[in-house]
Amino acid sequence: MMTAKISLTEKFFEQAALNQEATAFYYCRPEDNRWVTMSWNRYREEVATLAAWFQAKGMTKGAKVGLISSNRPEWLISDLAILSIGGITIPIYPSASQNDISYILNHSEAEWLVVDTLDRIPYLKDTELKGLLVFNKSDENDALAKHFKYPVSLYASAIAEGHPAIKAPMNMDADDLATIIYTSGTTGFPKGVMHTHHNLSEAMVSSGQIIKSPEGTVDRFFSFLPLSHVAERVLVEMGAITIGAEVSFARSVETIVEDLPRCQPTILLCVPRLWEKMQEGIMGKLNAASPAKKMIFKLANTMGSSRIEGNKIHAGAHAGIFPAVADALVGKKLRERLGLNRTRLFVTGSAPTRPDLQKFFASFGMPIREVYGLTENLCCGVLQIEEDIFVDNCGKPFPGNEMRIAEDGEIQFRAPWMFKGYYKNEEATREVLSADGWFSTGDLGKIDANGRLYITGRKKEMLKTSNGKYVAPVPIEDRVKGLPLIKEVMMVGDERKYCVALIALEHPHLEERQREEIKSWIKKVNEPLAGYEAIKRIGVLKEGFTIENGSLTPTMKLKRSVVAKNKEAFIDRLYKSDDFLVMEA
């Protein structure tokens, strides 16, 4: 067997020895609500001690360990401790349903479970496990622990038991399994994506070339997206270890706006919806501002927009005098208020970001770069790497990643870090992974003469009307969302005579002028489309798409089949109506 390049755990021990008393984490301690730091020495000590504790409890190489927790230092410490002794980490979304948690633990044959609080798993008392480790000490956890039929241990007690800490991580073969990441999926049961220690090593090298810190500086990440999501894990855990960066943690998703100014990240991975909320907050405050402040803001926006040329954003420092003036008037103050004045790399993923949103923030010195990847390739696919950003595409491949378009238009990747298959599902593996290593993403796209990737649709989400015409809904939906009134949209048309769209609004109350605005906007969207692609009716939903109502996956992907089934009666009414715009009862 070939030996892996320097593994993630080896790199961690190396960085910890190098950085010692430098800050590794900045976070709010849950037991007393105090913001504190943790050094790299302490980080290493807890990883090494917890690894030894796991071994003392009988955990051996190849043992599978479920990990369910909000973002906090213990998540990373537990993951590295598991990997250091040859265990296999099974990250699970904190928002996952009890059914999904049970399925993942049983399907993966997990022997252990690590969780921040026991009330996440109240119905798993009979699950077959060798043990459970819980982060939080509380009366509620103590009461719940009595009902589990396997040992429940407290993290602080495990660290304090005094087992001799491991000196170094176990030597792993390149093809040894490191983690199984279950994709949420838009239909059916989750699939377990298998990644080896070699995969993690290769992705670490590639992504490290992109986020490499300027000489003499220490970067800081801001962690708030679930660490169970591969992009957050690759950036925040692997990225920080690769370049020796600090990690700051948001207290929760609800406190992001308060925590960002405190944490002052230099690299930020975000999702489009948060950028939209930031813009909404900015514009809301502007509406209440004085006429003079409104005028200054508009002037700064206009001057800052001089760095924008069509779909091209000049993100470099040499964009001219007007952006510098815009920065002095508004940009610098705005970034300070948002907590982004130190940020050198703004990255967004999981869904397309509207070009107008990218242009808005770019005009105030916040150039947002799209990243596109999947769990199967550790999200190291393509990124807007170039200094100039082109807002109508996803950019160019990560170093070491190959890209091509199949005959049917599907985007395919091949890279040294490509997954080894789906756990216990060879048939699904063969469907997407060729014998020579090409992975079929399920997305449709094109590559221009400069090697930039454009996503044109979702292969499995293609609508086929009853007239046999195929419609790619995603690009049309993205254009529909260009109207600020519209928060979310889903086209419907499969096996129907024409296409309609379900929309959710930013505000539930719809005035008559807004109805007319929507009608006018949809007419504009329809203009360049073929007749069979055009939206013929609009259905306004009472409630938007959320994880809680089952219409979104934990990674915020739309479950089209679920929405179509749940809204079947409303969709039927929409097709029967003579009105263009129909409200859900």
Summary of the structure (lengths in Angstrom):
residues: 585
radius of gyration: 24.6
end to end distance: 62.8
largest distance: 75.1
contacts: 1928
relative contact order: 0.08
helix: 37%
strand: 24%
